[in-house]
């Protein structure tokens, strides 16, 4: 399967934004029944287009059907089911207590859609990270302009065909192209921008949004540490760490980025980690059905540039033709080139520490990561959580915090802002509007000038 995507003409972007703004203003997206129908249409479309999407993911990333379903399609279907089940409750006005000083007024909060949304997604999970935010947009009553990544052209083409077969462009539209298209898109005014990508591009998005004071949700990345303490269950830790790094060949925003291993167990952990990679992918991961390839030549060259003969602990094999890199652990120092940016690949720099406070200080001296993982006893794990900051964390696991739709997923500081999944996705595309209703059958005089009742009112305040 070969495919390319063409840049959407700038004038067409103008037309789509205007169409969606007029459609939203018409009130067509407001009824809860309309939102349910939209979610159901998206659900049906995913089931119809499941096979073409899986084939496109294989063509672009060498992602197996099983991994495509588990990490992409099933997550979106689960999100849709959750919204269909709870949308009525989430959208219902919420009564709030009104103090005596405001008698006889009543107060409530209503959730109103923000309006026209722009959703920009990356290439690493191109289905999930485009459509999951779309679920929140539709659930909240917004329109959506979707911008998939050009680095996965087969997936982006199938997504466009699916969306165009399911929705009118005035409701949901797809815009294709490179960074020039992104620039043109960001020159327009939206009511919310939802961006998933790198911190560098996140700054560009936030700068563009600031011109119109547009709210943003930024799902970024960073160097997520994985701390292996002296009292960790080494075999289990190695297995879960190897899985977290093997998933999508490490091209996951919450993949464990680097290892901080207690010096007392370094050799034993390395041995178990090597065994775990082999158990997951076989002696030759290049032949493994479930091991993804690097997305493009530029990323491949960057990653292989980290590998030198004198720093490889195990692994290190690669194929330029296939853009394949074997899971590799390398010895690193804090100032090593591999420790200066997010790796986004199956290479693991390893550093050691002597006590947990040393590891905590190492993490805190760097930008706040999207994820932090700790393996060891629960009490020390809670201490690490308390003393550090990260978008999300697992104690004695990796990746799995993203699987719970009942908790927020998002970053902090350099790793992003805002959260989503489940109800938080609905809220991300909504404005919680306070409404105070005051009857006219009585009009108490104390609030009016010249404040004759001030001494009485003062006691109530």
Secondary structure, DSSP 8 states (H G I E B T S, - for coil): ---------HHHHHHHHHHHHHHHHTTTTTSHHHHHHHHHHHHHHHHHSHHHHHHHHHHHH---HHHHIIIIIHHHHHHHHHHHHHHHHHHS-EEE---GGGTT-EEEEEEEE--EEEEE--STTTTHHHHHHHHHHHHHT-EEEEE--GGGHHHHHHHHHHHHHHS-TTTEEE---SHHHHHHHHTS--SEEEEES-HHHHHHHHHHHHHTT-EEEEE-----EEEE-TTS-HHHHHHHHHHHHHGGGG--TTS--EEEEEGGGHHHHHHHHHHHHHHHH-S-GGG-TT----SSHHHHHHHHTT--TTTEEE---EETTTTEE--EEEE--TTSGGGSS---SSEEEEEEESSHHHHHHHHHTS--EEEEEEES-HHHHHHHHHH--EEEEEES-SSGGGG-TTS-EE--GGGEE-EESTHHHHHHTEEEEEEEE--SS---GGGSTT-TTHHHHHHH-
